[in-house]
Structure formats: structure tokens, C-alpha cells
Amino acid sequence: MMNLLGLDTGDKPMSIQYRLEDFNSTMQYLDFVGQTLKFSDITELFQLFANQELGELKDNSVSEFIHKFKSICIAKNQFYTVYDIRNGVFVEVDPKVNSALGIVENDFNLAAMVGLDPNNHLFHPEDINHMIRWASLAYFIFDFPFFQWETAEIYYSVTFRIGTERSTMEKLRKASYVALEKRCYPLVSVDSNGAKKPVCHVDQWSVLDASNCQYVKPKWVISGDHSEMINDLFYLFNAYLLNFPMKYLLMLNEKMSHDRNKAVAHSINEKLLNLAGIETDFDEIQIGNALTKTARQKVENTYNQWDKRMRGNTVTVLSDQDAVHYAKALGLLPIPPEIVNRIYKLLCN
């Protein structure tokens, strides 16, 4: 992964001191996060953050941000929240949630959003586990030792669907689901080791039509020129957890642009030559066999595992189009262009 990030080449993105032991320690922690996501109860994830030493905020930091968001969230479909990371709760929910979603403030809570409240299904069954995985990775990014965070210079954006069965608005209730776009602005403190960590975050929520929200869509937005780099890193962390074979992922990535396997083979041969200096002669039969006999099954297995599908409720991947669809739902597709280039270039090493 270090080669893919360019961290061992002297690039040193964002001018952060690089130490191999820090990287290895962080990756071990990512392994722990991954095992927790795959095999443990969601409540254990909350303990991961609750037990950390996060530092303290200045007294006026939260009030200043709340004042800012009260002036920003002016549309009828918007509201804000303040989330306490250590305690895992919203310490403030904008009363405008009632006019935006048709629910009272107390019903907009984390337990309902992650499926822990049997009486309040504030989640979509096809989005919940992916939303949780991406959120866990977002918090993990803050512990990555190569970045220094500054409050108000970065936010995490994600779109996902939630249930509206308790909404007082007939239109939303009949729709069953709406999409929420969240912009999450962390408030950063300094712990005893001098590391900057988020203590809480102020979130701006927008209620959108769910019809155009097929996948959980996360991204980071940073002032300056580093958004692409951190989003590539975010993609790699997710791919690392899912551990999907690279060669089949490259084929599926080409399948998004080329319907015919002959075109897929040609594109892969061309990239191997131009980026890795390797001459290959893959043909449509080889690509077709790999996709049909192996790639589809691997996507199916990966999706059912990470979506936590129970026996009798598993998905079946019957076509290359199905494989692309579920790989997108996992966040594996599309592969960021810079990551594609680096993968091919690494093949010549």
C-alpha cells in the first residue's frame, strides 16, 4: 500500500513526517477495525472511540461552530447536529429536523441510524453496513500519522438513505426512504502526545430524493490541493479491508467503460504496455472466462460478507453487470485514475 500512496518515494504528501513504525502501527489498527466490522457487534465500534484519549476543546469552539451552522442551514430541507465522539451521541439536534424530515429531535439519534433501535428504523437495509464501514474509515483517517488536521479546513461528505416510516410528512412516509447528504466538520483538539484528533463534529444535513441515491457515496473536501490524495487514500483503506483480488477488480473497472470483452482485453493490454512496459496479448476469451468463472463469484462472496447478508437473504451475481453494480456498492468501483496508474506501474517492479 505504501507504494500505491507514494509514501516511500519521497513525495511526503501534506508535508507530514513519515515514520515506518507509525505506518505499521496504524495498519495494525486498521486490521483491528476491519475484524470488528466483519465479526463483531456494532456497539464495539463505539467503544473503540470512547476509550481513546481525545483531548479537550476550547470552551467557545462548539458554540462558535453552532452559530455558524445556524446561519448556513437556511433551506427548508436542511438542519444541523453536534455529535460527541467520545460518548457516541448527538448533543444537539437542530429543531428544524422536524420541518425537514417530519420527526422530532429525539428520534434523530445514532442508535436508530445504525439499526439498534427496534422501534425506529432510521436506516436503509442496503446502505446501513456500508455507511457504518465508511464512517469507521473516516474516523480512522484522523488517526493516520501523516496528516495534521485543522478545524474548518476539511469536511467529510457522505450520502446515504434512511427510512421515513415515522415521518409526519405524508409524502416522505409514502416514499419509505429519503437520502441524506451529510457534511461533517470535525472540531479538533490536541491530546497529551501532541496529536490532533477530532473530539466532536458539527454536521450539516440536507434531505434529498432517494431515487438518485443508489450507493453510499463518501468523499473528503479539503482546502488546498490535497482532496484527491486523501480520497485516493480513503479508497485504498476500503479496498484493503475488503481484500478483493486486484486483477479481477481491474477487469471490472474496464467493464464499466467497455461492454465487449474484446475491448476490455485491448484496454488492459494497452495499459500494461504504456504504464508497466509489459507486452501482453490477453484476448476476449481469457477475459470472459475470468469474469464468468471467478470475478462474479468473488464479488458475490465479498458483498454478502460485508453487507452482512444472512442465509436466505444473500445476493446472487448472475452477470458482469451485476458484478459491477455490487462492486460499486462496496466502494470498489470506480478505481480512482491515479490508483489505476500506480497499480499498473507496480506490475513492472
For each residue, the residues with C-beta under 8 A, 3 or more apart:
1: 4 5 27 236 240
2: 5 7 8 23
3: 6 8 9 342 346 349
4: 1 236 339 342 343 346
5: 1 2 13 232 233 236
6: 3 9 11 13 342
7: 2 11 12 13 18 23 146
8: 2 3
9: 3 6
10:
11: 6 7
12: 7 15 16 18 146
13: 5 6 7 16 146 226 229
14: 146 147 148 226 229
15: 12
16: 12 13 145 146 147 148
17: 146
18: 7 12 22 23 146
19: 22 23 145
20: 23 24
21: 24 25
22: 18 19 25 26 145 146
23: 2 7 18 19 20 26 27 145 146
24: 20 21 27 28
25: 21 22 28 29 145
26: 22 23 29 30 143 144 145
27: 1 23 24 30 31
28: 24 25 31 32
29: 25 26 32 33 140 143
30: 26 27 33 34 140 237 240 241
31: 27 28 34 35
32: 28 29 35 36
33: 29 30 36 37 45 48 136 137 140 241
34: 30 31 37 38 240 241
35: 31 32 38 39 40
36: 32 33 39 40 44 45 48
37: 33 34 40 45 132 133 136 241 306
38: 34 35 305 306
39: 35 36
40: 35 36 37 44 45
41: 44
42: 45 46 114 115 116 132
43: 46 47 116
44: 36 40 41 47 48
45: 33 36 37 40 42 48 49 132 136
46: 42 43 49 50 88
47: 43 44 50 51
48: 33 36 44 45 51 52
49: 45 46 52 85 86 88 139
50: 46 47 86 87 88
51: 47 48
52: 48 49 86 197
53: 191 192
54: 85 86 189 191 197 198 199
55: 189 190 191 192 197 199
56: 189 199
57: 61 62 187 189 199 200
58: 61
59: 63
60: 63 64
61: 57 58 64 65 151 187
62: 57 65 66 82 187 200 202
63: 59 60 66 67
64: 60 61 67 68
65: 61 62 68 69 82 185 187 202
66: 62 63 69 70 80 82 92 202
67: 63 64 70 71
68: 64 65 71 72 202
69: 65 66 72 73 80 94 202 204
70: 66 67 73 80 94
71: 67 68 74
72: 68 69 78 80 204
73: 69 70 78 79 80 94 96 204 205
74: 71 78
75: 78 206
76: 99 100
77: 100 206 207 208
78: 72 73 74 75 96 100 204 205 206 207
79: 73 93 94 95 96 97 100 101 205
80: 66 69 70 72 73 94 96 202 203 204 205
81: 90 92 93 94 108 202 203 205
82: 62 65 66 90 91 92 200 201 202 203
83: 89 90 91 110 200 201 202 203
84: 87 88 89 90 91 199 200
85: 49 54 88 139 198 199 200 201
86: 49 50 52 54 199
87: 50 84 91
88: 46 49 50 84 85 110
89: 83 84 109 110
90: 81 82 83 84 93 108 109 110
91: 82 83 84 87 200
92: 66 81 82
93: 79 81 90 97 105 106 108
94: 69 70 73 79 80 81 97 105
95: 79 98 105
96: 73 78 79 80 99 100
97: 79 93 94 100 101 103 104 105 108 205
98: 95 101 102 103 104 105 168
99: 76 96 102
100: 76 77 78 79 96 97 205 207
101: 79 97 98 108 164 167 169 172 178 207
102: 98 99 164 167 168 169 172 173
103: 97 98 107 108 166 167 168
104: 97 98 107 108
105: 93 94 95 97 98 108
106: 93 109
107: 103 104 112 120 122 166
108: 81 90 93 97 101 103 104 105 112 122
109: 89 90 106 112 113 117 120 122
110: 83 88 89 90 113 114
111: 114 116 117 120
112: 107 108 109 115 116 117 120 121 122 123
113: 109 110 122 123 131 162
114: 42 110 111 123 128 132
115: 42 112 121 123 128
116: 42 43 111 112
117: 109 111 112 120 121 122
118:
119:
120: 107 109 111 112 117 166
121: 112 115 117 163 165
122: 107 108 109 112 113 117 162 163 166
123: 112 113 114 115 127 128 131 162 163
124: 127 128 160 161 162 163 177 210
125: 128
126: 161 307 329
127: 123 124 130 131 160 161 216
128: 114 115 123 124 125 131 132
129: 132 133 306 307 308
130: 127 133 134 160 215 216 306 307 329 330 331
131: 113 123 127 128 134 135 158 160 216
132: 37 42 45 114 128 129 135 136
133: 37 129 130 136 137 238 241 306
134: 130 131 137 138 158 216 218 238 331
135: 131 132 138 139 158
136: 33 37 45 132 133 139 140
137: 33 133 134 140 141 234 237 238 241
138: 134 135 141 142 156 158 184 218 234
139: 49 85 135 136 142 143 198
140: 29 30 33 136 137 143 144 237
141: 137 138 144 147 220 230 233 234 237
142: 138 139 147 149 186 197 198
143: 26 29 139 140 197
144: 26 140 141 147 233
145: 16 19 22 23 25 26
146: 7 12 13 14 16 17 18 22 23
147: 14 16 141 142 144 230
148: 14 16 196
149: 142 153 154 186 188 196 198
150: 153 154 188 196
151: 61 185 186 187 188
152: 185
153: 149 150 222 223 224
154: 149 150 185 186 220 221 222 223
155: 183 184 185 186 220 221
156: 138 182 183 184 186 218 219 220
157: 181 182 183 184 218 219 220 221
158: 131 134 135 138 181 182 184 216 217 218 219
159: 179 180 181 182 208 213 216 217
160: 124 127 130 131 179 180 213 216 217
161: 124 126 127 177 178 179 180 210 213
162: 113 122 123 124 177 178 179 180
163: 121 122 123 124 176 177
164: 101 102 167 169 172 173 175 176 177 178
165: 121 173 176
166: 103 107 120 122
167: 101 102 103 164 172 173
168: 98 102 103 173
169: 101 102 164 172 173
170: 173 174
171: 174 175
172: 101 102 164 167 169 175 178
173: 102 164 165 167 168 169 170 176
174: 170 171
175: 164 171 172 178 210
176: 163 164 165 173
177: 124 161 162 163 164 210
178: 101 161 162 164 172 175 207 208 209 210
179: 159 160 161 162 207 208 209 210 212 213
180: 159 160 161 162 205 206 207 208
181: 157 158 159 205 206 208
182: 156 157 158 159 203 204 205
183: 155 156 157 203 204
184: 138 155 156 157 158 201 202 203
185: 65 151 152 154 155 201 202 203 204
186: 142 149 151 154 155 156 198 200 201
187: 57 61 62 65 151 198 199 200 201 202
188: 149 150 151 196 197 198 199
189: 54 55 56 57 196 197 198 199
190: 55 194 195 196 197
191: 53 54 55 194 195 196 197
192: 53 55
193:
194: 190 191
195: 190 191
196: 148 149 150 188 189 190 191
197: 52 54 55 142 143 188 189 190 191
198: 54 85 139 142 149 186 187 188 189 201
199: 54 55 56 57 84 85 86 187 188 189
200: 57 62 82 83 84 85 91 186 187
201: 82 83 85 184 185 186 187 198
202: 62 65 66 68 69 80 81 82 83 184 185 187
203: 80 81 82 83 182 183 184 185
204: 69 72 73 78 80 182 183 185
205: 73 78 79 80 81 97 100 180 181 182
206: 75 77 78 180 181
207: 77 78 100 101 178 179 180
208: 77 159 178 179 180 181 212 213
209: 178 179 212 213
210: 124 161 175 177 178 179 213
211:
212: 179 208 209
213: 159 160 161 179 208 209 210 217
214: 328 329
215: 130 328 329 331
216: 127 130 131 134 158 159 160 329 331
217: 158 159 160 213
218: 134 138 156 157 158 234 331
219: 156 157 158 227 231 234
220: 141 154 155 156 157 227 230 231 234
221: 154 155 157 227
222: 153 154 226 227 230
223: 153 154
224: 153
225: 228
226: 13 14 222 229 230
227: 219 220 221 222 230 231
228: 225 231 232 336 338
229: 13 14 226 232 233
230: 141 147 220 222 226 227 233 234
231: 219 220 227 228 234 235 336
232: 5 228 229 235 236 336 338 339
233: 5 141 144 229 230 236 237
234: 137 138 141 218 219 220 230 231 237 238
235: 231 232 238 239 331 335 336 339
236: 1 4 5 232 233 239 240 339
237: 30 137 140 141 233 234 240 241
238: 133 134 137 234 235 241 242 330 331 332
239: 235 236 242 243 244 249 331 332
240: 1 30 34 236 237 243
241: 30 33 34 37 133 137 237 238
242: 238 239 302 306 330 331 332
243: 239 240
244: 239 248 249 298 299 302 327 330 332
245: 248 249 298
246: 249 250 343
247: 250 251 290
248: 244 245 251 252 290 291 294 295 298
249: 239 244 245 246 252 253 327 332 333 335
250: 246 247 253 254 268 335 340 343
251: 247 248 254 255 264 268 287 290 291 295
252: 248 249 255 256 291 295 299 320 323 324 327 332 333
253: 249 250 256 333 334 335 340
254: 250 251 257 258 263 264 267 268
255: 251 252 258 259 264 291 320 323 324
256: 252 253 324 333 334
257: 254 267
258: 254 255 261 263 264 267
259: 255 263
260: 263 264 284
261: 258 264 265 284 285 287 288 291
262: 265 266 283 284
263: 254 258 259 260 266 267
264: 251 254 255 258 260 261 267 268 284 287
265: 261 262 268 269 282 283 284 286 287
266: 262 263 269 270
267: 254 257 258 263 264 270 271
268: 250 251 254 264 265 271 272 280 282 287
269: 265 266 272 273 279 280 281 282
270: 266 267 273 274
271: 267 268 274 275 276 340 344
272: 268 269 275 276 278 279 280 344 347
273: 269 270 276 277 278 279 280
274: 270 271
275: 271 272 341 344 345
276: 271 272 273 344 345 346 347 348
277: 273 348
278: 272 273 347 348
279: 269 272 273
280: 268 269 272 273
281: 269
282: 265 268 269 286 287
283: 262 265 286 287
284: 260 261 262 264 265 287 288
285: 261 288 289
286: 265 282 283 289 290
287: 251 261 264 265 268 282 283 284 290 291
288: 261 284 285 291 292
289: 285 286 292 293
290: 247 248 251 286 287 293 294 295
291: 248 251 252 255 261 287 288 294 295 296 320 323
292: 288 289 295 296 320
293: 289 290 296 297
294: 248 290 291 297 298
295: 248 251 252 290 291 292 298 299 320 323
296: 291 292 293 299 300 317 318 319 320 322 323
297: 293 294 300 301 317
298: 244 245 248 294 295 301 302
299: 244 252 295 296 302 303 317 322 323 326 327 330
300: 296 297 303 304 314 315 316 317 323 326
301: 297 298 304 305
302: 242 244 298 299 305 306 330
303: 299 300 306 307 309 315 317 326 329 330
304: 300 301 307 309 314 315
305: 38 301 302 308 309
306: 37 38 129 130 133 242 302 303 330
307: 126 129 130 303 304 315 329
308: 129 305
309: 303 304 305 313 314 315
310: 313 314
311: 314
312:
313: 309 310
314: 300 304 309 310 311
315: 300 303 304 307 309 326
316: 300 322
317: 296 297 299 300 303 322 323 326
318: 296 322
319: 296 322 323
320: 252 255 291 292 295 296 323 324
321: 324 325
322: 296 299 316 317 318 319 325 326
323: 252 255 291 295 296 299 300 317 319 320 326 327
324: 252 255 256 320 321 327 328 333
325: 321 322 328 329
326: 299 300 303 315 317 322 323 329 330
327: 244 249 252 299 323 324 330 332 333
328: 214 215 324 325 331 332 333 334
329: 126 130 214 215 216 303 307 325 326
330: 130 238 242 244 299 302 303 306 326 327
331: 130 134 215 216 218 235 238 239 242 328
332: 238 239 242 244 249 252 327 328 335
333: 249 252 253 256 324 327 328
334: 253 256 328
335: 235 249 250 253 332 339 340 343
336: 228 231 232 235 339 340
337: 340 341
338: 228 232 341 342
339: 4 232 235 236 335 336 342 343
340: 250 253 271 335 336 337 343 344
341: 275 337 338 344 345
342: 3 4 6 338 339 345 346
343: 4 246 250 335 339 340 346 347
344: 271 272 275 276 340 341 347
345: 275 276 341 342 348 349
346: 3 4 276 342 343 349
347: 272 276 278 343 344
348: 276 277 278 345
349: 3 345 346
